[in-house]
Amino acid sequence: MIQLPVYDTDGKKVDTLSIDEALLGGEVRPLLLKQAYVMFHANRRQGSARTRGRSEVTGSTRKLYRQKGTGNARVGAARTNIRRGGGVAFAKRKSRTEYHLDMPKKMRRFANRNALLAKLTDEEVRCIADLSFREPRTRDLKALLDKVGIDRSCLIALNRSDRMTALSARNLPHVRTLPIEQLNAFELLNHRYLVVDKRALSSFLDGSVWAGEPKQEAAG
């Protein structure tokens, strides 16, 4: 059993939450986490990269100077691919718009939970007894993060109804918030620390809130 300390808003330990590793896979599985990370990362790609040919770059089509008598090599327009600023030979005309990868739903959910186990094993989870604010207060949230030892990038998992905490975090650099039901391996591995409300974490662990996947951005 993992004994996770629970802190109050003053950064003091007030409770301990016991978590069974078996609920999260029993052991950290690096290959599964890598597969899930690559899938989420690939599905965010737009596939809009392309290059311009000589007919698409800006410039005159006039021959730079006469063919003979100058002592220079024979050249044509400035937009030729052999000159600086010219077009690209064999330019990439069509963009690849499909980078989509997939995993079975059970594997995705298992990877999400196993990524949480990796965070717990590395002691990078900070559980707050009641993570809520009556009004948006960036200063108060920053003070809380400092008290619980957050000194690197941070992911804050919230109840969907907790709008005030999300507003309090929007101006903090390297801090991202998302609903607890969207907690996924990609976001967990992309941030050093996880800060989560005790009630939200309990709902994730007991399965009343399944870990979903973020909406895939449309390619194009």
KAWOJO-V999899 format. One line per field, one symbol per residue. ss: DSSP state (H for helix, E for strand, - for the rest). psi: psi as a letter, one per 40 degrees, with the letter a starting at -180 (. if undefined). A space follows every 50 residues. Layout:
ss->???
psi->???
This chain:
ss->-EEEEEE-----EEEEEEE-HHHH-----HHHHHHHHHHHHH-------- -------------------------------------------------- ----HHHHHHHHHHHHHHHHH---EEEE---------HHHHHHHHHH--- ---EEEEE----HHHHHHH-----EEEEEHHH--HHHHHH--EEEEEHHH HHHHH---------------
psi->hhhhihiaeeeiheihhhhhdddeedihgdddddddddddddeeidfehi ihideeihiieihdiidieeeiihibieeieeiheaihhfihdhiheheh iiiidddddddddddddddddeffhhhhdggiidihgddddddddddefh eaihhhhiidegddddddedehifhiiiideehiddddeeidihhiiddd dddddeedhihaiihhhhi.
